[in-house]
Amino acid sequence: MTTAPLAARLTVPSGPLFFPVTAYGPDGAVDLDAYRAHVRRGVDAGAAAVFACCGTGEFHALTPEEFEVCVRAAVEETAGRVPVVAGAGYGTALAVRYARLAEEAGADGLLAMPPYLVVAGQEGLLRHYRRIAAATGLPVIVYQRDNAVFTPETVVELACTEGVVGLKDGLGDLDLMQRIVSAVRTEAPGDFLYFNGLPTAEQTQLAYRGIGVTLYSSAVFCFVPEIALAFHRALRTGDDTTAHRLLDGFYRPFVELRAQGRGYAVALVKAGVRLRGLDVGEVRPPLQEPSEDHVKQLAQLIERGYALLEETK
């Protein structure tokens, strides 16, 4: 665990937010050596934070024991250089259990994912996330997506909840996000954080930047960190020419390829990590591997992306 507050360390990140995949060996068990190498490479490449065992890390597929071991490994590999945020989810009782396991493993914060299966009202959702926040001393980022969609009034309540420091949006409703940002700014002023959490968030980040959301998750950082860093730098410096070149030549084609298969937001990223020389194994069921043709297309796209970087020099 690092000593500086999580919110302060994420306010102006020095690089992309890194969501590592979870590595598995040939027998399907967690491969901690490969996972440690993956985390270490990401931090060395310039990640501003490590979000361990979250969506890209197949949180849904991990046992509590595997989760704790992986979070602890991420904490050890970062060695305080960047904060480690761990996923927490399912029903309230299990989410609290995962939150406490993350705290015991040394994490700096939690990404609280939607509750499992049920579609709850706003009051129920508020109670759920408040219990997670009260369960540990870790700051909590609430993940809006799927069955956890909030009204601006609920987000104001969350922003006023001790321990809740931010909202990650995986819904993509910019009108709702603008109203949320405005409501919190008006009724709960402070340092509340907002994240663009859509799959391949770079594709929509110019739009999110327009409403003041500057933080975003970067799954492609897992396998093409140089491209992710170049895009992050272009956004930070206002170099829209470079941002547009990378969007047109790499990110849009990647998003179109990702749309070719269910679960590719994780499986295609994991294939990319393997293509770059680190064997992190296959995805666990119920996800499935990309087709051979799609992996070939991904390899070609990676080459094209690095060629674009050469053009920008």
N, C-alpha and C positions, 0 to 999 in steps of 0.2 A: 504494500500500500504506500502511495506517495503522501507527502504531508500537505501540499498545497490543495486548497478546495477544488473539487472537480470543475465547478462552473467557471472558476477563474481560469483554469487551464484550457478550457474549451472555447472561451469567448472569442479569442482570435487565434485559431489553430495555425500552427506552422506548416501543416501538410494535411493530406487527406485523412479521414477517419477510417481505420483499417478494420475490416470484419473478416478475420481469418476463417478458412474452412477448417473442419476437424478431420484430421488424418486417420485413416484406418489401414491396417495391414491386410495381407492376403487372407487371413483367417477372419476378417471382419472386425477384429478388436481394435480399440483405439491404439494408434501408433504414436506414442508420446515423443519419440525421437524425431520423427518427421514433423509432428505438430510443433515441437520446440523450434526446429529449424525454420519452419514457415513463419512463425511469430517473429523470430530473431531477424530473418531477412526483411520482413516488413518494417520493423522498427529501424533497422539499419538503413533502409531505403528512404526513410523520412516520414513515416506515419506519425500523426499527432496524438493518436490514441488507439488502443486496441479494444475492440468490442468482441469479447470472447464468448463462444457458445451462444451466439444469437441466431438470426435467421440463416445467414450464409454458413454458419457453423453447425447447422442441423441440430439446434437445441431440442427440437421435437423428437429426435432419434436417440438422445443420450439418456442413460440412467443417471440418477442422482450421484452415484459414485463416480461415474465417468465425467460428469459435469464438474464436480469438485476437483478432480485430478487435473482436468484441462485448464480450469481457471487458475489453479495454483501454479501450473506450469507456465501459463502466460504471465502471471505476476513475477515469477522467478526470472523468466527470460527478458522481460522489460527492465527489471532491476531498478524501478523508479524513474526511468528515463521518460516514460509517458504513462498516463493513467490507463488502467484496465477497467473496463465496464463489462459486467457479466449479464447475461440474459436471465429473466425470471418469468415464469408463466404457468399456465394451466389454471385450475381453480384456486381460490384464495388460499386454502391451506397448503397446497403444494407450492404455490408461488412464494408464500412466506418461507417454506422450507428451503427452496432454492435460494432465496435472498439471504438466508442465514448461512447456507453453505458457501455462498459467494463471499460473504463477510469473513467467514473463518478462513477462506483460502487467500484472503488479502486483497480482494478487489477494491477499487476506488469508488465504484458506483454500480447502479443497476439499470438495465433497460427492461422495463416492465411491459411484457407483451400481452396481447389480448387474452381474456379468459377463454378457457377451452369450451368450444361448441355452443354455449348458451348465448342468446341475444338478450341482453339485460337493458333495463332502463337507466337513465342518467344517474338517479340516486344510487342504484345498485353498483354501477360502475365506480362512482365516487367512493362508496364504502370499500369496494375491492382495493382500489389503489391507495386509499388512506391506510388500510391495514398493512399493505406491503411496505409503505413508507414508515409506518410505526414499528415494524418488526426488527429493523436494524438501524444502525447509525449511518448507513450509506445513503448518499443522494440518489434520487430516483428520476429517471427520464421515462415518461409514459409514451407508449407507442400507439398511435392512432391508426387503425386500419381494420378492415373486415368487420367484425362484430363489436368493435370498440371505437365508435365514432361519437365525438363530443360536441355539444353545443358550446358557443362562446361562454355562456354562463357557467357551465361545468368546468371549463378550463380555467376560468377566473378562480373558482373554488379550489381547483388543483394547485394553481399558482400560489394560493394563500395557505396551502397545506405544508406544514413543516416537513422538510426532507424532499419534497418534489421540486426539482430544479428546471425541468424542461419538458417539451413535447416534441416527439418525432412523428412526422406525418407521412404515412404510407398510403393515404387515401387519394391525394391528388386533386382535391376540390379547392382551387385557389380562392374562389369566392369565400368559402367557409374559413380558410386559413387567414384571409385578410380580415374577416370579422373577428376571428379569435385574437389575432395580433392586436387589433384595435381595442377590443374589449379589455384585454389584459393590460395593455398600455394605459388605458383610462382608469380602470378600477383596481388594478393590483400592480402599480408601477414598481419596477425593480429589475433585476438581472435575469429574468426568465429566459431560458434558451429555447430556440426552435431549430429543428433539423428537417431537412428534406430526406425522407426515408423511402422514396419510391425505388423500385428496382432500376439499376443503372441510373442513379440520381443525376449524374452529369447531364443527361439528356434534357432534364427539366430545370436545371439549376439556374439558368439565366432568368426564367420566369419567376422562380422562387426568390431570387435576389431582388427582383423588383418589388416584392412586398416585405423586404427586410430580413428574409431567412437566408443566412450566409453559411450555415453549417449543413453538411450533407454526407451521407454514407457513400463509400466507394468500394463496391464489390470488385470492380476490375483492377483495383490496386493490388488484389491478391496475385495477379499474374502478369500485369503490365504496369508496374509501379511508376516507371518513367513517364508513360503516357498520362497516368492519373495525376502525377506531380506537375506535368506541363500544363494540364488543363486547370488544376488548382491555382497555379501561379498566374495563368492568364486571367482567371476570374479576379484574383486578388489585386492585380495591377491594372485591370480594366483593358486588357489586351483582347478585345472581342474578335479581332482578326484571327488570332491563333485559336481562340475558343471555337469559332465557327468552322475553321479548317478541321479541327479534331472532331467536332460534332458531325460534320458532313462526311468525313472520310473514314472515321472509326466508330464513333458512338452510335450514330443512327444505323449503320449496317449491323452493328453488334446487337442492338435492340431488336432489329428485324429478324436476326438469326435466333435470338433468345425466344422470340414469339413462336418459333416453329415447334416447340415441345413444351408440355407441361412440366413444371419443376426445373426448367432450364436456368432460372435465376440462380439456382444453386449448382445444378449438375454441370452446366456449361462453364461456370467459373472454376469448378473443380477440375474439369478437363483442361482448362487453360493453365492451371497450376502444374498439372502433369506435363503439358506440352513444353513448359518452361524448365523442365528438368527435375522437379521434385515430385516423387511418387507419394501422393497423399491418399491413394486408394480410390475406390468408387463411392458413390453415395449409397446410403442405406435405404431400404424400403421404408415407405412406399414410393420414394423417388426412384427414377431409373436413369440409366446412362444415356447421353446423347448418341444419336446414330453415328456410324462411321463417317458418313458424308458430311454431317454437321460438324464433326471434329475437324475434318479436312478444311472446311470453310472457315472454321475458327482459326486454324493455323495460318491460312492465307490472310485473314483479317489482321492477325497480330503482326505479320510481316508488313502489311500496308500501314498499320499504325506507326510502326517504328520508322518507316520511310517518310511518313508525314513529319515526324520529329526532326529528321535530317533537313527537311525543307524549311523548317522554322528557324534553323540556326543561322 
